[in-house]
């Protein structure tokens, strides 16, 4: 099992806070970082769009990625929220153990169909 970082861009801080609180309450992430706003540019429906977004970075086990995706998708106002993860190859043992312990009750099975 690996620890992963998941990046989720949100339209504003309130959305990032609501999503992070839900993920923490469900014990499917151990930690959430709400970062400073960023300027984003992207293709959407044939146009180039620009927006200010609030990045949300969460830490969890790789087995809970789908659970995070399902929870975020249900709450996120975007039609297609970007939810991307990176497996962390090097994680100190104490931190890894803490992430596992905090997400132990985050039942990945209840989120799969």
Secondary structure, 3 states (H helix, E strand, C coil): CCEEEEEEEECCHHHHHHHHHHHHHCCCCCEEEEEEEEEEEEEECCEEEEEEEEEEEEEEEHHHHHHHHHHHHHHCCCCCCCEEEEECCCCCHHHHHHHHHHCCCCCHHHHCC
